[in-house]
């Protein structure tokens, strides 16, 4: 199965340049006449600035995700948006955020629940799709429990990383549940180092304030007319990596504007046993 999945992934670039062949009425008739896999159906995404529906249907050893309708001007009915295959407890594949003739491919992971699925994007953000045909997802359900139970049946978690212009590893994190950012790794005695801009961004999101400030004059810091006078130290409420989270980390504000945020290797290892694969640009954590 792993070999099939890898073959499928490497062939996606050429496949995505071809218009999908699914037509909804004939697909529905096929499901009636021949039957369908439990995960096959029409799903809807509603929320944020994107609302649209897709058909998920099996084709040989993979499943195709085909755009049906929604408020997205650049997407057309029948466009092939994604292809996934079973990989352990999850499904993995690729998604085309562009047009069939001008693909913009992204690695994705999907976990299925009760007539729903969660799609994990490459930055580990998520979207929830609910089945609307031939069955309909009922509300309310405890989706958090369903998907977390499935996701953590795996022995390890893999997260995409990127390299900075200078070749240093950067990993995607969620800061204080409001800020998604790639941050650098460094061997340092400080748990977290942030730039002034990041600290002020957290203040603007109202997740950092006077009560979190440990050292330095908070009101002096937030006054743009005042010069920066270190040290400034505060408590970071949370740092999320994948589905794991650390709380109450000590952060130091740096004068250095060349890097927005750094964490120490010691902090990273609190998430679990860490392995960095530079060739495939993956960070693997074994809890």
PLY file of the C-alpha trace (Angstrom):
ply
format ascii 1.0
element vertex 287
property float x
property float y
property float z
element edge 286
property int vertex1
property int vertex2
end_header
0.00 0.00 0.00
2.84 2.37 0.83
4.39 1.69 -2.57
1.09 2.43 -4.31
0.73 5.67 -2.35
4.22 6.87 -3.23
3.69 6.04 -6.91
0.43 7.94 -6.82
1.99 11.00 -5.19
4.81 11.24 -7.71
2.34 11.01 -10.60
0.02 13.71 -9.27
1.65 16.63 -11.04
0.76 15.32 -14.49
-2.66 14.06 -13.41
-3.72 17.41 -11.99
-3.31 19.03 -15.42
-6.25 16.94 -16.72
-9.90 17.85 -16.21
-11.72 15.47 -13.83
-14.19 13.07 -15.42
-16.75 12.87 -12.60
-20.28 14.07 -13.27
-22.48 14.18 -10.19
-25.70 12.64 -11.53
-23.89 9.67 -13.10
-21.80 9.28 -9.94
-24.95 9.14 -7.80
-26.43 6.52 -10.13
-23.25 4.46 -9.90
-23.46 4.52 -6.11
-27.08 3.32 -6.30
-26.39 0.54 -8.82
-22.96 -0.68 -7.75
-22.66 0.53 -4.15
-20.07 2.76 -2.58
-17.35 2.86 0.04
-18.58 4.32 3.37
-16.45 7.44 2.93
-17.67 8.13 -0.62
-20.19 10.94 -0.97
-20.71 14.67 -1.35
-19.17 16.85 1.35
-19.58 20.50 2.24
-17.14 22.97 3.80
-18.72 25.97 5.49
-16.82 28.60 7.39
-14.37 31.45 7.27
-14.17 32.96 3.78
-14.61 29.64 1.93
-17.79 27.66 1.43
-18.02 24.97 -1.21
-18.97 21.34 -1.88
-16.92 18.48 -3.29
-17.54 14.90 -4.37
-15.29 12.19 -2.96
-15.27 9.03 -5.07
-13.05 5.99 -5.44
-11.06 5.48 -8.62
-8.95 2.31 -8.68
-6.73 2.42 -5.55
-7.14 6.12 -4.79
-9.96 8.52 -3.96
-10.56 11.68 -5.96
-11.93 14.93 -4.57
-13.79 16.90 -7.23
-15.13 20.45 -6.95
-18.89 20.83 -7.41
-19.97 24.32 -6.46
-19.26 27.27 -4.18
-18.22 30.88 -4.12
-14.78 30.43 -5.63
-14.42 32.22 -8.98
-11.24 30.44 -10.09
-12.64 26.91 -9.58
-14.92 25.22 -12.12
-17.46 22.40 -11.72
-15.67 19.08 -12.22
-12.17 20.35 -11.36
-10.02 17.68 -9.74
-8.97 19.28 -6.45
-7.39 16.37 -4.59
-6.31 12.74 -4.61
-5.79 10.62 -1.47
-4.91 7.03 -0.59
-5.00 5.05 2.66
-1.85 5.35 4.75
-2.04 3.72 8.18
-4.82 5.30 10.22
-5.09 8.28 7.88
-5.39 9.12 4.20
-2.58 11.05 2.53
-2.32 12.75 -0.82
-2.17 16.07 -2.61
-4.50 19.01 -3.14
-4.54 21.48 -6.02
-5.32 25.01 -4.81
-4.90 26.30 -8.37
-6.54 25.52 -11.71
-6.14 22.22 -13.61
-3.98 24.01 -16.19
-2.01 25.91 -13.55
-1.67 23.62 -10.51
-0.64 24.77 -7.05
-0.08 21.49 -5.21
-0.02 20.96 -1.45
0.47 17.80 0.65
-2.59 16.92 2.74
-3.69 14.39 5.36
-7.30 13.39 6.06
-8.94 11.66 9.02
-12.52 10.37 8.64
-15.11 10.38 11.39
-18.89 9.90 11.46
-19.99 11.23 8.04
-17.32 13.92 8.32
-13.64 14.34 7.76
-10.92 16.71 8.87
-8.39 17.82 6.28
-4.94 18.71 7.63
-3.11 21.20 5.41
0.68 21.28 5.09
0.92 24.02 7.74
-1.13 21.72 10.03
-4.17 24.00 10.00
-7.45 22.12 9.56
-10.81 22.27 7.78
-13.86 20.15 8.62
-15.99 18.76 5.78
-19.46 17.33 6.49
-21.24 14.77 4.32
-24.46 16.08 2.74
-25.17 13.14 0.33
-26.16 10.27 0.35
-26.14 10.56 4.13
-26.06 13.73 6.15
-23.85 14.47 9.11
-25.95 15.03 12.18
-25.33 17.69 14.81
-24.11 17.78 17.44
-21.35 15.18 17.63
-18.19 15.17 19.67
-15.90 15.68 16.67
-12.86 16.58 18.74
-12.89 13.17 20.42
-13.59 11.27 17.17
-10.71 12.81 15.27
-8.21 12.94 18.09
-8.81 9.24 18.81
-8.10 8.44 15.16
-5.13 10.76 14.74
-3.29 9.53 17.80
-3.52 5.84 16.92
-0.31 6.61 15.05
3.01 6.02 16.78
4.43 9.30 15.59
3.47 12.64 14.09
5.14 14.16 11.02
5.08 17.90 10.44
6.41 19.75 7.37
9.32 22.12 7.96
11.03 24.70 5.79
14.55 26.08 5.48
15.35 29.77 5.81
17.41 31.63 3.21
20.47 30.86 5.33
19.59 27.14 5.46
18.33 27.03 9.05
15.39 24.80 10.03
12.05 26.51 10.65
8.97 24.74 12.02
5.28 25.72 11.94
3.74 26.55 15.32
0.59 28.14 16.72
1.36 30.85 19.26
-1.23 31.65 21.96
-3.88 29.95 19.75
-3.97 33.01 17.47
-0.74 33.31 15.48
0.49 30.74 12.94
4.17 31.22 12.16
7.33 29.37 11.13
9.95 29.73 13.86
13.65 28.87 14.05
15.53 26.46 16.31
18.57 27.49 18.31
20.69 26.15 21.15
20.01 28.80 23.74
19.44 29.11 27.47
16.20 30.99 26.74
13.04 28.95 26.18
11.63 31.31 23.56
13.01 34.43 21.88
10.67 36.75 19.97
11.12 39.97 18.04
9.45 43.19 19.15
7.01 42.89 16.22
5.83 39.43 17.32
5.39 40.60 20.93
3.35 43.58 19.77
1.28 41.35 17.48
0.39 39.17 20.46
-0.53 42.30 22.42
-2.81 43.39 19.56
-4.55 40.00 19.61
-5.19 40.55 23.36
-3.42 37.30 24.28
-0.49 39.11 25.86
-0.87 41.85 28.43
0.35 43.33 31.67
-0.46 40.22 33.72
1.87 38.08 31.54
4.76 40.58 31.81
7.56 39.35 34.12
10.40 41.79 33.57
10.69 45.24 32.04
8.20 48.10 31.87
5.14 46.87 29.96
3.69 50.34 29.40
7.05 51.63 28.24
7.27 48.73 25.78
3.86 49.33 24.16
4.53 53.05 23.73
5.91 53.42 20.18
7.39 56.79 21.11
9.68 55.22 23.71
13.03 53.63 22.87
13.40 49.89 23.30
15.07 49.24 26.64
15.73 45.51 27.33
15.35 43.21 29.05
11.68 42.46 28.48
10.43 39.03 29.58
6.90 37.62 29.56
4.99 34.35 29.85
3.84 32.82 26.57
0.45 31.24 27.21
0.80 28.42 24.68
2.95 27.08 21.86
1.27 24.47 19.65
3.07 22.04 17.36
0.76 19.74 15.40
-1.88 18.66 17.90
0.41 19.03 20.92
0.81 22.12 23.04
3.16 23.50 25.69
1.99 26.14 28.16
3.53 28.94 30.21
6.86 29.27 28.43
9.21 32.13 29.25
9.78 34.43 26.27
12.45 37.12 25.92
12.00 40.05 23.55
15.02 40.48 21.28
16.36 43.60 19.55
17.26 41.44 16.56
14.75 42.01 13.75
16.31 39.51 11.32
14.46 36.53 12.86
10.93 36.85 14.19
10.95 33.97 16.68
13.19 31.19 18.01
12.76 28.28 20.41
15.46 26.22 22.06
16.05 22.55 21.21
15.25 21.73 24.84
11.74 23.13 24.41
11.22 21.19 21.17
12.22 17.94 22.90
9.44 18.42 25.46
7.00 17.46 22.70
8.67 14.04 22.41
11.54 12.29 20.68
12.43 14.50 17.72
13.92 13.62 14.34
14.55 16.18 11.59
14.63 14.88 8.01
16.23 17.65 5.95
15.96 15.75 2.67
12.19 15.35 2.89
11.72 18.50 5.01
9.85 16.70 7.78
9.93 16.97 11.54
8.92 13.68 13.18
7.86 13.53 16.83
7.36 10.31 18.74
5.31 11.13 21.88
0 1
1 2
2 3
3 4
4 5
5 6
6 7
7 8
8 9
9 10
10 11
11 12
12 13
13 14
14 15
15 16
16 17
17 18
18 19
19 20
20 21
21 22
22 23
23 24
24 25
25 26
26 27
27 28
28 29
29 30
30 31
31 32
32 33
33 34
34 35
35 36
36 37
37 38
38 39
39 40
40 41
41 42
42 43
43 44
44 45
45 46
46 47
47 48
48 49
49 50
50 51
51 52
52 53
53 54
54 55
55 56
56 57
57 58
58 59
59 60
60 61
61 62
62 63
63 64
64 65
65 66
66 67
67 68
68 69
69 70
70 71
71 72
72 73
73 74
74 75
75 76
76 77
77 78
78 79
79 80
80 81
81 82
82 83
83 84
84 85
85 86
86 87
87 88
88 89
89 90
90 91
91 92
92 93
93 94
94 95
95 96
96 97
97 98
98 99
99 100
100 101
101 102
102 103
103 104
104 105
105 106
106 107
107 108
108 109
109 110
110 111
111 112
112 113
113 114
114 115
115 116
116 117
117 118
118 119
119 120
120 121
121 122
122 123
123 124
124 125
125 126
126 127
127 128
128 129
129 130
130 131
131 132
132 133
133 134
134 135
135 136
136 137
137 138
138 139
139 140
140 141
141 142
142 143
143 144
144 145
145 146
146 147
147 148
148 149
149 150
150 151
151 152
152 153
153 154
154 155
155 156
156 157
157 158
158 159
159 160
160 161
161 162
162 163
163 164
164 165
165 166
166 167
167 168
168 169
169 170
170 171
171 172
172 173
173 174
174 175
175 176
176 177
177 178
178 179
179 180
180 181
181 182
182 183
183 184
184 185
185 186
186 187
187 188
188 189
189 190
190 191
191 192
192 193
193 194
194 195
195 196
196 197
197 198
198 199
199 200
200 201
201 202
202 203
203 204
204 205
205 206
206 207
207 208
208 209
209 210
210 211
211 212
212 213
213 214
214 215
215 216
216 217
217 218
218 219
219 220
220 221
221 222
222 223
223 224
224 225
225 226
226 227
227 228
228 229
229 230
230 231
231 232
232 233
233 234
234 235
235 236
236 237
237 238
238 239
239 240
240 241
241 242
242 243
243 244
244 245
245 246
246 247
247 248
248 249
249 250
250 251
251 252
252 253
253 254
254 255
255 256
256 257
257 258
258 259
259 260
260 261
261 262
262 263
263 264
264 265
265 266
266 267
267 268
268 269
269 270
270 271
271 272
272 273
273 274
274 275
275 276
276 277
277 278
278 279
279 280
280 281
281 282
282 283
283 284
284 285
285 286
